[in-house]
Amino acid sequence: MDVNFRKIDIDQFDEDAFQETELYEPDPRSADEVLAEAKQRQIAVRTSLNRGDTGGALVTILENAPYGPYAEEAKNITLQTLLTILNSTKSTEITGVIRTLSPDLQDTLMKYLYKGMSLPGWGDISGSVLLGWHEKLTEVAGTGSIVRAMTDRRTV
């Protein structure tokens, strides 16, 4: 049986076919700008954590999250920094910290939780932490946050 027909991209013949780049506004920053900003935020987060300001650190890392296909290194730095915040937060403080976040930042946090759970090896290190945050975030933000995180094309 010939299966070569499965390799044909029929969307190339359809002028109305959506491209991935048409589904959301591209990040106006260049890849170098995004990377430099991610490194600056990593330093700011460490400073906030040293002061004991977990909520401020979380807001710092979640605002202006890098997205798009050209910001992979910045995405990884942001994820590593976020996991540092999540791992350093006491379980009794999680709900209070989540309540201080705006709904948009809660949705961004949900995206990062799912990204952390999806990567091989990351779940082994902090899987229980990610699940604990997921539980508390769902309690505060509701299941709508899950739906918005799953359907948003701007992946983190």
DSSP file with accessible surface (Angstrom, degrees, kcal/mol):
  #  RESIDUE AA STRUCTURE BP1 BP2  ACC     N-H-->O    O-->H-N    N-H-->O    O-->H-N    TCO  KAPPA ALPHA  PHI   PSI    X-CA   Y-CA   Z-CA
    1    1 A M              0   0  216      0, 0.0     2,-0.5     0, 0.0     0, 0.0   0.000 360.0 360.0 360.0 131.2    0.0    0.0    0.0
    2    2 A D        +     0   0  109      1,-0.1     3,-0.2     2,-0.0     0, 0.0  -0.703 360.0 175.7 -86.1 124.0    1.4    3.4   -1.0
    3    3 A V    >   +     0   0   69     -2,-0.5     3,-1.5     1,-0.1     4,-0.2   0.197  49.0 107.8-112.2  15.0    1.3    5.9    1.8
    4    4 A N  G >   +     0   0   86      1,-0.3     3,-1.7     2,-0.2     4,-0.3   0.737  65.2  73.6 -65.1 -22.8    3.0    8.8    0.0
    5    5 A F  G >  S+     0   0  125      1,-0.3     3,-1.1    -3,-0.2    -1,-0.3   0.778  86.0  65.9 -63.4 -21.8   -0.2   10.7   -0.2
    6    6 A R  G <  S+     0   0  183     -3,-1.5    -1,-0.3     1,-0.2    -2,-0.2   0.675  94.0  59.3 -73.5 -14.6    0.1   11.4    3.5
    7    7 A K  G <  S+     0   0  166     -3,-1.7     2,-0.4    -4,-0.2    -1,-0.2   0.491  80.2 105.6 -92.5  -3.0    3.2   13.5    2.9
    8    8 A I    <   -     0   0  100     -3,-1.1     2,-1.1    -4,-0.3     3,-0.1  -0.638  65.8-142.1 -82.7 129.5    1.4   16.0    0.6
    9    9 A D    >   -     0   0   88     -2,-0.4     3,-1.1     1,-0.2     4,-0.3  -0.767  19.9-179.2 -91.0  98.7    0.7   19.4    2.1
   10   10 A I  G >  S+     0   0  121     -2,-1.1     3,-1.3     1,-0.2     4,-0.4   0.712  72.4  73.4 -75.1 -17.3   -2.7   20.2    0.8
   11   11 A D  G >  S+     0   0   82      1,-0.3     3,-1.0     2,-0.2     6,-0.3   0.756  82.2  70.6 -67.9 -20.7   -2.8   23.6    2.6
   12   12 A Q  G <  S+     0   0  128     -3,-1.1    -1,-0.3     1,-0.2    -2,-0.2   0.771  99.2  48.6 -67.0 -21.2   -0.3   24.9    0.1
   13   13 A F  G <  S+     0   0  156     -3,-1.3     2,-0.7    -4,-0.3    -1,-0.2   0.545  97.5  79.2 -93.2  -9.0   -3.0   24.9   -2.5
   14   14 A D    X   -     0   0   79     -3,-1.0     3,-1.3    -4,-0.4    -1,-0.1  -0.887  59.6-166.4-104.5 113.1   -5.6   26.6   -0.4
   15   15 A E  T 3  S+     0   0  182     -2,-0.7    -1,-0.1     1,-0.3    -4,-0.0   0.691  87.9  57.4 -72.6 -16.0   -5.1   30.4   -0.2
   16   16 A D  T 3  S+     0   0  128      2,-0.1    -1,-0.3    -5,-0.0     2,-0.1   0.378  77.3 122.5 -93.8   4.6   -7.5   30.6    2.8
   17   17 A A    <   -     0   0   14     -3,-1.3     2,-0.3    -6,-0.3    -6,-0.0  -0.439  65.0-118.8 -70.6 137.5   -5.6   28.2    5.0
   18   18 A F        -     0   0  155     -2,-0.1     2,-0.3     2,-0.0    -1,-0.1  -0.573  20.6-148.1 -77.2 138.7   -4.4   29.7    8.3
   19   19 A Q    >>  -     0   0  104     -2,-0.3     3,-1.4     1,-0.1     4,-0.5  -0.726  25.9-115.0 -97.7 155.2   -0.8   29.9    9.1
   20   20 A E  G >4 S+     0   0  101     -2,-0.3     3,-1.1     1,-0.3     4,-0.3   0.882 116.7  56.7 -57.2 -37.0    0.4   29.6   12.7
   21   21 A T  G 34 S+     0   0   93      1,-0.2     3,-0.4     2,-0.2    -1,-0.3   0.694 100.5  58.6 -71.5 -17.0    1.7   33.2   12.6
   22   22 A E  G <4 S+     0   0  115     -3,-1.4    -1,-0.2     1,-0.2    -2,-0.2   0.578  90.5  71.6 -86.6  -9.3   -1.8   34.4   11.6
   23   23 A L  S << S+     0   0   64     -3,-1.1     2,-0.3    -4,-0.5   130,-0.2   0.654 109.3  12.2 -84.4 -16.5   -3.5   33.0   14.7
   24   24 A Y  S    S-     0   0   35     -3,-0.4    -1,-0.1    -4,-0.3   128,-0.0  -0.986  89.1 -86.8-153.7 159.9   -1.9   35.5   17.2
   25   25 A E        -     0   0  153     -2,-0.3    -3,-0.1     1,-0.1    -2,-0.0  -0.523  50.5-119.5 -67.2 129.5    0.0   38.8   17.2
   26   26 A P        -     0   0   86      0, 0.0    42,-0.1     0, 0.0    -1,-0.1  -0.354  33.1 -95.1 -69.5 152.7    3.7   38.1   16.9
   27   27 A D        -     0   0   31     40,-0.2     0, 0.0     1,-0.2     0, 0.0  -0.539  30.5-148.2 -66.4 122.8    6.0   39.3   19.7
   28   28 A P  S    S+     0   0  121      0, 0.0     2,-0.2     0, 0.0    -1,-0.2   0.703  71.8  89.7 -71.2 -14.3    7.3   42.7   18.6
   29   29 A R  S    S-     0   0   43      1,-0.1     2,-0.1     2,-0.1    -2,-0.1  -0.494  81.4-117.0 -82.1 150.1   10.6   42.1   20.4
   30   30 A S     >  -     0   0   56     -2,-0.2     4,-2.4     1,-0.1     5,-0.2  -0.356  29.9-105.9 -77.4 166.8   13.5   40.5   18.7
   31   31 A A  H  > S+     0   0   44      1,-0.2     4,-2.2     2,-0.2     5,-0.2   0.880 121.5  51.6 -62.4 -37.0   14.9   37.2   20.0
   32   32 A D  H  > S+     0   0  128      2,-0.2     4,-2.5     1,-0.2    -1,-0.2   0.894 109.6  49.3 -67.9 -39.6   17.9   39.0   21.5
   33   33 A E  H  > S+     0   0  111      2,-0.2     4,-2.5     1,-0.2    -2,-0.2   0.916 111.3  49.3 -64.3 -42.7   15.7   41.5   23.3
   34   34 A V  H  X S+     0   0    3     -4,-2.4     4,-2.3     2,-0.2    -2,-0.2   0.917 112.2  48.3 -63.8 -41.9   13.6   38.8   24.7
   35   35 A L  H  X S+     0   0   30     -4,-2.2     4,-2.2     2,-0.2    -2,-0.2   0.929 111.8  48.6 -65.3 -44.6   16.6   36.8   25.9
   36   36 A A  H  X S+     0   0   49     -4,-2.5     4,-2.1     1,-0.2    -1,-0.2   0.912 112.4  49.3 -62.6 -41.1   18.2   39.9   27.5
   37   37 A E  H  X S+     0   0   47     -4,-2.5     4,-2.6     1,-0.2    -1,-0.2   0.895 108.7  52.9 -65.5 -39.0   14.9   40.7   29.2
   38   38 A A  H  X S+     0   0    0     -4,-2.3     4,-1.9     1,-0.2    -1,-0.2   0.908 109.8  48.4 -63.7 -39.5   14.6   37.1   30.5
   39   39 A K  H  X S+     0   0   97     -4,-2.2     4,-1.7     2,-0.2    -1,-0.2   0.894 111.4  49.9 -68.4 -38.3   18.0   37.3   32.0
   40   40 A Q  H  X S+     0   0  136     -4,-2.1     4,-2.3     1,-0.2    -2,-0.2   0.913 110.9  49.2 -65.1 -41.7   17.3   40.6   33.7
   41   41 A R  H  X S+     0   0   21     -4,-2.6     4,-2.6     1,-0.2    -1,-0.2   0.846 105.2  58.5 -67.2 -32.7   14.1   39.3   35.1
   42   42 A Q  H  X S+     0   0   39     -4,-1.9     4,-2.0     2,-0.2    -1,-0.2   0.927 108.6  45.2 -61.4 -41.7   15.9   36.2   36.4
   43   43 A I  H  X S+     0   0  106     -4,-1.7     4,-2.1     2,-0.2    -2,-0.2   0.920 112.4  51.0 -67.5 -42.3   18.2   38.5   38.4
   44   44 A A  H  X S+     0   0   39     -4,-2.3     4,-2.4     1,-0.2    -2,-0.2   0.882 108.8  52.3 -63.4 -36.7   15.2   40.6   39.7
   45   45 A V  H  X S+     0   0    1     -4,-2.6     4,-2.8     2,-0.2     5,-0.2   0.919 107.2  51.4 -66.0 -43.7   13.4   37.4   40.8
   46   46 A R  H  X S+     0   0  136     -4,-2.0     4,-2.2     1,-0.2    -1,-0.2   0.910 110.3  49.8 -59.4 -41.2   16.4   36.2   42.8
   47   47 A T  H  X S+     0   0   69     -4,-2.1     4,-1.4     2,-0.2    -2,-0.2   0.929 111.7  48.2 -62.7 -44.8   16.5   39.6   44.5
   48   48 A S  H  <>S+     0   0   10     -4,-2.4     5,-2.8     1,-0.2     4,-0.5   0.899 111.3  50.1 -63.3 -41.6   12.8   39.4   45.3
   49   49 A L  H ><5S+     0   0   34     -4,-2.8     3,-0.9     1,-0.2    -1,-0.2   0.878 106.8  54.5 -65.6 -37.0   13.2   35.9   46.7
   50   50 A N  H 3<5S+     0   0  146     -4,-2.2    -1,-0.2     1,-0.3    -2,-0.2   0.822 109.1  48.7 -65.1 -30.6   16.1   36.9   48.9
   51   51 A R  T 3<5S-     0   0  164     -4,-1.4    -1,-0.3    -5,-0.1    -2,-0.2   0.516 119.6-113.7 -82.1  -9.6   13.8   39.6   50.3
   52   52 A G  T < 5S+     0   0   58     -3,-0.9     2,-1.2    -4,-0.5     3,-0.2   0.643  72.2 138.2  86.2  16.3   11.0   37.0   50.8
   53   53 A D     >< +     0   0   67     -5,-2.8     4,-2.0     1,-0.2    -1,-0.2  -0.636  14.5 161.1 -97.0  79.3    8.7   38.6   48.3
   54   54 A T  H  > S+     0   0   16     -2,-1.2     4,-2.5     1,-0.2    -1,-0.2   0.907  73.9  52.0 -66.6 -42.3    7.4   35.5   46.5
   55   55 A G  H  > S+     0   0   16     -3,-0.2     4,-2.4     1,-0.2    -1,-0.2   0.917 110.4  48.0 -61.4 -43.6    4.4   37.3   45.1
   56   56 A G  H  > S+     0   0   18      2,-0.2     4,-2.4     1,-0.2    -1,-0.2   0.890 111.2  51.0 -64.3 -39.1    6.5   40.1   43.6
   57   57 A A  H  X S+     0   0    0     -4,-2.0     4,-2.1     2,-0.2    -2,-0.2   0.917 110.4  49.5 -63.9 -40.1    8.9   37.5   42.1
   58   58 A L  H  X S+     0   0    0     -4,-2.5     4,-2.0     1,-0.2    -2,-0.2   0.918 111.4  48.1 -67.2 -41.8    6.0   35.7   40.5
   59   59 A V  H  X S+     0   0   37     -4,-2.4     4,-2.1     1,-0.2    -1,-0.2   0.924 110.0  54.0 -63.0 -42.4    4.6   38.8   39.0
   60   60 A T  H  < S+     0   0   41     -4,-2.4    -2,-0.2     1,-0.2    -1,-0.2   0.916 113.5  40.6 -58.7 -44.4    8.0   39.8   37.7
   61   61 A I  H  < S+     0   0    0     -4,-2.1    -1,-0.2     1,-0.2    -2,-0.2   0.816 116.3  48.6 -79.2 -27.8    8.5   36.5   35.9
   62   62 A L  H >< S+     0   0    2     -4,-2.0     3,-0.9    -5,-0.2     2,-0.2   0.766  89.5  91.4 -86.2 -24.9    5.0   36.1   34.5
   63   63 A E  T 3< S+     0   0  107     -4,-2.1    42,-0.0     1,-0.3    -4,-0.0  -0.500 102.0   4.1 -71.1 138.8    4.6   39.7   33.1
   64   64 A N  T 3  S-     0   0  113     -2,-0.2    -1,-0.3     1,-0.1     3,-0.1   0.905  87.9-164.6  55.0  46.4    5.6   39.9   29.4
   65   65 A A    <   -     0   0   15     -3,-0.9     2,-0.2     1,-0.1    -1,-0.1  -0.339  23.9-107.7 -61.6 138.7    6.2   36.2   29.1
   66   66 A P        +     0   0    0      0, 0.0     2,-0.3     0, 0.0    -1,-0.1  -0.465  48.6 165.9 -69.5 137.5    8.3   35.3   26.0
   67   67 A Y        +     0   0   37     -2,-0.2   -40,-0.2    89,-0.1     3,-0.2  -0.954  22.8  68.7-144.8 166.3    6.3   33.5   23.3
   68   68 A G  S >  S-     0   0    8     87,-0.8     3,-0.9    -2,-0.3    86,-0.0  -0.282  86.0 -75.2 106.1 166.6    6.7   32.7   19.7
   69   69 A P  T 3  S+     0   0   73      0, 0.0     3,-0.3     0, 0.0    -1,-0.1   0.648 121.2  56.3 -76.5 -13.0    9.0   30.3   17.8
   70   70 A Y  T 3  S+     0   0  188      1,-0.2     3,-0.2    -3,-0.2    -2,-0.1   0.331  92.6  68.1-103.8   9.4   12.2   32.4   18.1
   71   71 A A    <>  +     0   0    8     -3,-0.9     4,-2.4     1,-0.1    -1,-0.2  -0.096  53.7 128.8-119.8  36.9   12.4   32.7   21.8
   72   72 A E  H  > S+     0   0   93     -3,-0.3     4,-2.2     1,-0.2     5,-0.2   0.893  75.2  48.3 -63.5 -42.1   13.2   29.2   22.9
   73   73 A E  H  > S+     0   0  115      1,-0.2     4,-2.3     2,-0.2    -1,-0.2   0.926 113.2  48.1 -66.3 -40.9   16.2   30.0   25.1
   74   74 A A  H  > S+     0   0    2      1,-0.2     4,-2.5     2,-0.2    -2,-0.2   0.889 109.9  53.5 -65.5 -36.8   14.3   32.9   26.8
   75   75 A K  H  X S+     0   0    6     -4,-2.4     4,-2.5     2,-0.2    -1,-0.2   0.909 109.5  48.3 -62.9 -41.8   11.4   30.5   27.4
   76   76 A N  H  X S+     0   0   65     -4,-2.2     4,-2.6     2,-0.2    -2,-0.2   0.905 111.3  49.1 -67.2 -40.9   13.7   28.0   29.0
   77   77 A I  H  X S+     0   0   18     -4,-2.3     4,-2.5     2,-0.2     5,-0.2   0.926 112.5  48.9 -63.0 -43.0   15.3   30.6   31.3
   78   78 A T  H  X S+     0   0    0     -4,-2.5     4,-2.7     2,-0.2    -2,-0.2   0.916 111.4  49.2 -64.2 -42.0   11.9   31.8   32.3
   79   79 A L  H  X S+     0   0    1     -4,-2.5     4,-2.6     2,-0.2    -2,-0.2   0.926 111.4  49.0 -64.0 -43.4   10.7   28.3   33.0
   80   80 A Q  H  X S+     0   0   92     -4,-2.6     4,-1.8     2,-0.2    -2,-0.2   0.915 112.9  47.9 -61.7 -42.0   13.7   27.5   35.2
   81   81 A T  H  X S+     0   0    4     -4,-2.5     4,-1.9     2,-0.2    -2,-0.2   0.913 110.9  50.8 -65.9 -41.5   13.3   30.8   37.1
   82   82 A L  H  X S+     0   0    1     -4,-2.7     4,-2.8     1,-0.2    -2,-0.2   0.918 107.9  52.4 -62.8 -41.4    9.6   30.1   37.6
   83   83 A L  H  X S+     0   0    9     -4,-2.6     4,-2.7     1,-0.2    -1,-0.2   0.866 105.5  55.8 -64.7 -32.4   10.4   26.6   38.9
   84   84 A T  H  X S+     0   0   74     -4,-1.8     4,-1.4     2,-0.2    -1,-0.2   0.926 110.1  45.7 -62.3 -43.3   12.8   28.2   41.4
   85   85 A I  H  X S+     0   0    0     -4,-1.9     4,-0.7     2,-0.2     3,-0.2   0.941 113.8  48.2 -63.7 -47.7   10.0   30.4   42.7
   86   86 A L  H >< S+     0   0    2     -4,-2.8     3,-0.7     1,-0.2    -2,-0.2   0.899 112.4  48.5 -62.7 -40.8    7.5   27.5   42.9
   87   87 A N  H 3< S+     0   0   79     -4,-2.7    -1,-0.2     1,-0.2    -2,-0.2   0.784 110.6  51.2 -70.8 -26.1   10.0   25.2   44.7
   88   88 A S  H 3< S+     0   0   65     -4,-1.4     2,-0.4    -3,-0.2    -1,-0.2   0.510  90.2  95.8 -91.2  -2.8   10.9   27.9   47.2
   89   89 A T  S << S-     0   0   14     -3,-0.7     2,-0.1    -4,-0.7     5,-0.1  -0.722  76.8-123.0 -91.8 134.4    7.3   28.7   48.2
   90   90 A K    >>  -     0   0  137     -2,-0.4     3,-1.5     1,-0.1     4,-0.7  -0.474  20.7-122.9 -71.1 145.6    5.8   27.1   51.3
   91   91 A S  T 34 S+     0   0   86      1,-0.3     3,-0.5     2,-0.2     4,-0.4   0.790 110.9  58.5 -63.4 -25.9    2.7   25.1   50.5
   92   92 A T  T 34 S+     0   0  122      1,-0.2     4,-0.3     2,-0.1    -1,-0.3   0.722 106.3  48.9 -75.3 -19.1    0.7   27.2   53.1
   93   93 A E  T <> S+     0   0   77     -3,-1.5     4,-2.1     1,-0.1    -1,-0.2   0.565  86.5  88.5 -93.6 -12.0    1.5   30.4   51.2
   94   94 A I  H  X S+     0   0   10     -4,-0.7     4,-2.6    -3,-0.5     5,-0.2   0.920  86.4  48.4 -58.9 -49.8    0.6   29.2   47.7
   95   95 A T  H  > S+     0   0   31     -4,-0.4     4,-2.2     1,-0.2    -1,-0.2   0.917 112.3  49.3 -60.2 -43.3   -3.1   30.2   47.8
   96   96 A G  H  > S+     0   0   43     -4,-0.3     4,-0.9     1,-0.2    -1,-0.2   0.893 111.7  48.8 -62.8 -40.2   -2.3   33.7   49.1
   97   97 A V  H >< S+     0   0   15     -4,-2.1     3,-0.7     1,-0.2     4,-0.5   0.920 110.9  50.3 -66.5 -41.9    0.3   34.3   46.4
   98   98 A I  H >< S+     0   0    0     -4,-2.6     3,-1.4     1,-0.2    -2,-0.2   0.888 104.2  58.7 -65.0 -37.5   -2.1   33.1   43.7
   99   99 A R  H 3< S+     0   0  167     -4,-2.2    -1,-0.2     1,-0.3    -2,-0.2   0.787  99.2  59.0 -63.8 -25.5   -4.8   35.4   44.9
  100  100 A T  T << S+     0   0   94     -4,-0.9    -1,-0.3    -3,-0.7     2,-0.2   0.665  90.2  92.2 -77.2 -14.6   -2.5   38.4   44.4
  101  101 A L  S <  S-     0   0    9     -3,-1.4   -46,-0.0    -4,-0.5   -42,-0.0  -0.528  80.4-118.5 -82.0 147.0   -2.1   37.6   40.7
  102  102 A S     >  -     0   0   53     -2,-0.2     4,-2.4     1,-0.1     5,-0.2  -0.348  33.8-103.9 -72.2 161.8   -4.4   39.1   38.0
  103  103 A P  H  > S+     0   0   85      0, 0.0     4,-2.2     0, 0.0     5,-0.2   0.880 122.5  53.4 -57.3 -36.3   -6.5   36.7   36.0
  104  104 A D  H  > S+     0   0  121      1,-0.2     4,-2.1     2,-0.2     5,-0.1   0.912 109.9  46.7 -65.7 -40.8   -4.1   37.1   33.0
  105  105 A L  H  > S+     0   0   19      2,-0.2     4,-2.6     1,-0.2    -1,-0.2   0.858 109.2  55.1 -70.3 -32.2   -1.1   36.2   35.1
  106  106 A Q  H  X S+     0   0   20     -4,-2.4     4,-2.2     2,-0.2    -2,-0.2   0.918 108.5  48.7 -63.6 -41.0   -3.0   33.3   36.6
  107  107 A D  H  X S+     0   0   18     -4,-2.2     4,-2.0     2,-0.2    -2,-0.2   0.906 110.9  50.2 -65.4 -39.3   -3.6   32.0   33.1
  108  108 A T  H  X S+     0   0   23     -4,-2.1     4,-2.1     2,-0.2    -2,-0.2   0.912 109.0  51.8 -65.3 -40.6    0.1   32.5   32.2
  109  109 A L  H  X S+     0   0    0     -4,-2.6     4,-2.4     1,-0.2    -2,-0.2   0.915 107.1  53.4 -60.8 -41.1    1.1   30.6   35.4
  110  110 A M  H  X S+     0   0    0     -4,-2.2     4,-2.3     1,-0.2    -1,-0.2   0.909 106.5  52.8 -61.5 -39.9   -1.2   27.7   34.3
  111  111 A K  H  X S+     0   0   25     -4,-2.0     4,-2.4     1,-0.2    -1,-0.2   0.926 110.3  47.7 -60.8 -43.2    0.6   27.6   30.9
  112  112 A Y  H  X S+     0   0    1     -4,-2.1     4,-2.8     2,-0.2    -1,-0.2   0.867 108.5  54.4 -67.9 -35.7    3.9   27.3   32.7
  113  113 A L  H  X S+     0   0    0     -4,-2.4     4,-2.1     2,-0.2    -1,-0.2   0.941 111.5  44.8 -62.5 -44.5    2.6   24.6   34.9
  114  114 A Y  H  X S+     0   0   59     -4,-2.3     4,-1.6     2,-0.2    -2,-0.2   0.889 112.4  51.6 -67.3 -37.4    1.5   22.5   31.9
  115  115 A K  H  X S+     0   0   29     -4,-2.4     4,-1.3    -5,-0.2    -2,-0.2   0.934 110.0  49.7 -63.9 -42.2    4.8   23.2   30.1
  116  116 A G  H  < S+     0   0    0     -4,-2.8     3,-0.2     1,-0.2    -2,-0.2   0.891 112.0  47.9 -62.8 -37.5    6.7   22.0   33.2
  117  117 A M  H  < S+     0   0   64     -4,-2.1    -1,-0.2     1,-0.2    -2,-0.2   0.782 109.8  53.8 -73.3 -25.3    4.6   18.9   33.4
  118  118 A S  H  < S+     0   0   84     -4,-1.6    -1,-0.2    -3,-0.2    -2,-0.2   0.722  87.1  91.0 -84.9 -21.3    5.0   18.1   29.7
  119  119 A L  S >X S-     0   0   46     -4,-1.3     4,-1.0    -3,-0.2     3,-0.8  -0.577  83.8-113.6 -79.7 135.2    8.8   18.2   29.5
  120  120 A P  T 34 S+     0   0  122      0, 0.0    -1,-0.1     0, 0.0    -2,-0.1  -0.434  98.5  13.0 -67.6 134.7   10.6   15.0   30.1
  121  121 A G  T 3> S+     0   0   36     -2,-0.1     4,-1.1    -4,-0.1    -4,-0.0  -0.026 107.2  85.4  92.6 -30.7   12.7   14.9   33.2
  122  122 A W  H <> S+     0   0   61     -3,-0.8     4,-2.3     1,-0.2     3,-0.3   0.889  85.9  54.9 -71.8 -38.4   11.2   18.1   34.7
  123  123 A G  H  X S+     0   0   29     -4,-1.0     4,-1.7     1,-0.2     5,-0.2   0.818 102.8  57.5 -65.1 -29.0    8.3   16.2   36.2
  124  124 A D  H  4 S+     0   0  148      2,-0.2    -1,-0.2     1,-0.2    -2,-0.2   0.882 111.3  42.2 -66.9 -37.0   10.7   13.9   38.1
  125  125 A I  H  < S+     0   0  138     -4,-1.1    -2,-0.2    -3,-0.3    -1,-0.2   0.942 139.3   2.8 -77.2 -48.6   12.4   16.9   39.8
  126  126 A S  H  X S+     0   0    2     -4,-2.3     4,-2.5   -10,-0.1     5,-0.2  -0.014  84.3 126.0-134.2  32.9    9.4   19.0   40.7
  127  127 A G  H  X S+     0   0   17     -4,-1.7     4,-2.5     1,-0.2     5,-0.2   0.910  79.4  47.6 -61.1 -43.8    6.3   17.0   39.7
  128  128 A S  H  > S+     0   0  100     -5,-0.2     4,-2.2     2,-0.2    -1,-0.2   0.880 111.7  51.4 -68.3 -33.2    4.6   17.1   43.1
  129  129 A V  H  > S+     0   0   41      2,-0.2     4,-2.5     1,-0.2     5,-0.2   0.938 110.7  48.1 -66.5 -45.4    5.3   20.9   43.4
  130  130 A L  H  X S+     0   0    2     -4,-2.5     4,-2.5     1,-0.2    -2,-0.2   0.915 112.7  48.3 -62.1 -41.8    3.8   21.5   40.0
  131  131 A L  H  X S+     0   0  104     -4,-2.5     4,-2.4     2,-0.2    -1,-0.2   0.887 110.2  52.1 -67.5 -36.3    0.7   19.4   40.8
  132  132 A G  H  X S+     0   0   23     -4,-2.2     4,-2.2     2,-0.2    -2,-0.2   0.929 112.1  45.2 -64.4 -44.1    0.3   21.2   44.2
  133  133 A W  H  X S+     0   0    2     -4,-2.5     4,-2.9     2,-0.2     5,-0.2   0.890 111.2  54.2 -64.9 -39.5    0.4   24.6   42.4
  134  134 A H  H  X S+     0   0   35     -4,-2.5     4,-2.5    -5,-0.2    -2,-0.2   0.925 108.6  49.0 -60.3 -44.1   -2.0   23.3   39.8
  135  135 A E  H  X S+     0   0  106     -4,-2.4     4,-2.0     2,-0.2    -2,-0.2   0.950 114.7  43.5 -61.1 -48.3   -4.5   22.3   42.5
  136  136 A K  H  X S+     0   0   55     -4,-2.2     4,-2.0     2,-0.2    -2,-0.2   0.895 113.8  51.2 -67.2 -38.5   -4.3   25.6   44.3
  137  137 A L  H  X S+     0   0    0     -4,-2.9     4,-3.4     1,-0.2     5,-0.5   0.910 109.4  50.1 -66.3 -39.1   -4.5   27.6   41.1
  138  138 A T  H  X S+     0   0   33     -4,-2.5     4,-1.7    -5,-0.2    -1,-0.2   0.886 109.0  52.9 -66.8 -36.3   -7.5   25.7   39.9
  139  139 A E  H  < S+     0   0  117     -4,-2.0    -1,-0.2    -5,-0.2    -2,-0.2   0.911 119.5  33.9 -62.9 -41.6   -9.2   26.3   43.3
  140  140 A V  H  < S+     0   0   36     -4,-2.0    -2,-0.2    -5,-0.1    -3,-0.2   0.936 130.4  30.0 -80.8 -49.3   -8.6   30.1   43.0
  141  141 A A  H  < S-     0   0   22     -4,-3.4     4,-0.3    -5,-0.2     3,-0.3   0.647 101.0-136.7 -90.3 -17.6   -8.9   30.7   39.2
  142  142 A G    >X  -     0   0   28     -4,-1.7     3,-0.9    -5,-0.5     4,-0.5  -0.137  38.6 -61.6  84.9 176.2  -11.4   27.9   38.4
  143  143 A T  H 3> S+     0   0  100      1,-0.2     4,-1.8     2,-0.2     3,-0.4   0.680 122.1  77.7 -74.8 -15.7  -11.4   25.5   35.5
  144  144 A G  H 3> S+     0   0   26     -3,-0.3     4,-2.7     1,-0.2    -1,-0.2   0.847  87.9  59.4 -61.0 -32.0  -11.7   28.4   33.0
  145  145 A S  H <> S+     0   0    0     -3,-0.9     4,-2.2    -4,-0.3    -1,-0.2   0.887 103.4  51.1 -64.0 -37.1   -8.0   29.0   33.5
  146  146 A I  H  X S+     0   0   37     -4,-0.5     4,-2.3    -3,-0.4    -2,-0.2   0.942 111.0  47.7 -64.1 -46.0   -7.3   25.5   32.3
  147  147 A V  H  X S+     0   0   87     -4,-1.8     4,-2.0     1,-0.2    -2,-0.2   0.927 112.6  48.5 -62.7 -44.9   -9.4   26.0   29.2
  148  148 A R  H  X S+     0   0  109     -4,-2.7     4,-1.5     1,-0.2    -1,-0.2   0.898 111.8  49.6 -64.4 -38.2   -7.7   29.4   28.4
  149  149 A A  H  < S+     0   0   13     -4,-2.2    -1,-0.2    -5,-0.2    -2,-0.2   0.890 113.0  46.9 -67.4 -37.3   -4.3   28.0   28.9
  150  150 A M  H  < S+     0   0  121     -4,-2.3    -1,-0.2     1,-0.2    -2,-0.2   0.812 117.7  40.6 -74.7 -29.4   -5.0   25.0   26.6
  151  151 A T  H  < S+     0   0   97     -4,-2.0     2,-0.3    -5,-0.2    -1,-0.2   0.619  86.1 104.9 -98.2 -12.8   -6.6   27.1   23.8
  152  152 A D     <  -     0   0   42     -4,-1.5  -128,-0.1    -5,-0.2    -4,-0.0  -0.516  58.0-153.7 -72.3 130.6   -4.2   30.1   23.7
  153  153 A R  S    S+     0   0  127     -2,-0.3     2,-1.7  -130,-0.2    -1,-0.2   0.641  74.8  91.5 -78.6 -16.5   -1.9   29.9   20.7
  154  154 A R        -     0   0  103   -131,-0.1     2,-0.2   -87,-0.1    -1,-0.1  -0.610  69.2-165.7 -81.7  88.0    0.7   32.0   22.4
  155  155 A T              0   0   80     -2,-1.7   -87,-0.8     1,-0.1    -2,-0.1  -0.480 360.0 360.0 -80.2 143.9    2.7   29.1   23.9
  156  156 A V              0   0   14     -2,-0.2   -89,-0.1   -89,-0.1    -1,-0.1  -0.499 360.0 360.0 -97.9 360.0    5.2   29.8   26.6
